[in-house]
């Protein structure tokens, strides 16, 4: 899967893409750019496969405001939401196939399964 990714720097990042499937059937995709096991950036987008039921709770059209590596190697992805507000979309996104929860702006959480594409 070719994914255009804006990046300025000397690193040659690898893009890892994960299909996000929520329990309600909604879909999203998370792309993470890494170089030498260091996360350089990430973004989310809708994922359409002809069966998606609607907009996923585990995606945002806003820009990434923060990317932190947790002690266990998972990533905390914080996104901007209007003005100066932001929230953690994923508290512990792993760069492997996994299950977890994402969070929306109101703080509600949604279980998901991430599958490496």
C-alpha positions in Angstrom: 0.0 0.0 0.0 1.5 3.3 -1.1 0.9 6.1 1.5 2.0 9.6 0.7 3.6 11.1 3.9 5.0 14.5 4.4 8.3 14.5 6.2 11.3 16.8 6.3 14.5 15.3 7.6 17.4 13.0 7.0 15.6 9.8 8.1 14.1 7.4 5.6 10.9 6.5 7.5 8.9 3.3 7.1 5.1 3.7 7.1 3.1 1.1 9.0 -0.6 1.1 8.4 -3.3 -0.4 10.6 -6.9 -1.1 9.8 -9.0 -0.1 12.8 -12.2 -2.1 13.2 -14.6 -1.1 15.9 -17.1 -3.4 17.6 -20.0 -1.7 15.7 -18.3 -2.4 12.3 -17.1 1.1 11.6 -13.6 1.3 10.1 -10.6 3.7 10.1 -6.9 3.5 9.3 -3.9 4.7 11.3 -0.6 5.4 9.6 2.6 5.6 11.7 6.0 6.7 10.3 9.0 5.2 12.1 12.7 5.2 11.7 15.0 3.0 13.7 12.1 2.2 16.1 11.5 5.9 16.7 8.0 7.2 15.8 8.3 10.3 13.6 4.6 11.0 13.0 1.1 9.5 12.6 -2.3 10.3 11.1 -5.7 8.7 10.8 -8.1 8.5 8.0 -11.4 6.9 7.2 -11.1 3.4 5.7 -13.6 2.4 3.1 -14.0 -1.2 2.0 -17.7 -1.2 0.8 -19.0 -2.4 4.2 -18.2 0.4 6.5 -21.3 1.5 8.5 -20.3 5.1 9.1 -17.8 7.4 10.5 -15.4 5.7 12.9 -15.0 7.0 16.5 -11.3 6.0 16.2 -10.4 8.5 13.6 -10.2 12.3 13.5 -10.0 14.8 10.7 -7.9 17.0 12.9 -4.1 17.2 12.9 -1.8 15.3 15.3 -0.8 17.6 18.1 1.3 15.2 20.2 3.1 11.8 19.7 4.6 10.3 22.8 6.3 6.9 23.3 5.1 5.1 26.4 7.4 3.0 28.6 6.0 -0.2 27.1 6.8 1.0 23.5 3.2 1.9 22.7 2.3 5.3 21.4 0.0 8.0 22.8 -1.5 10.0 19.9 -3.0 13.3 20.9 -5.0 15.3 18.3 -6.0 18.9 18.1 -9.7 19.7 18.2 -10.6 23.3 17.4 -8.8 26.2 18.9 -6.4 25.1 21.7 -8.3 22.0 22.8 -6.9 18.6 22.3 -7.5 15.0 23.5 -5.7 11.7 23.4 -7.3 9.6 20.6 -5.2 6.6 21.5 -3.4 6.3 24.9 -1.5 3.1 24.0 -1.4 2.4 20.3 0.9 -0.6 19.6 2.8 -1.2 16.4 1.6 -4.8 16.2 -1.8 -6.4 15.7 -3.7 -5.6 18.9 -7.0 -4.7 20.6 -7.5 -1.5 22.6 -9.7 1.5 23.1 -9.8 4.9 21.5 -11.4 8.0 22.9 -13.4 10.8 21.3 -13.5 14.4 22.3 -16.2 13.9 24.9 -14.1 11.3 26.7 -16.2 8.3 25.6 -14.1 5.2 24.8 -14.6 2.6 22.0 -13.1 -0.8 21.8 -11.2 -1.6 18.5 -9.0 -4.1 16.8 -5.9 -3.0 14.9 -4.7 -5.1 12.0 -1.4 -4.4 10.3 -1.9 -3.9 6.6 
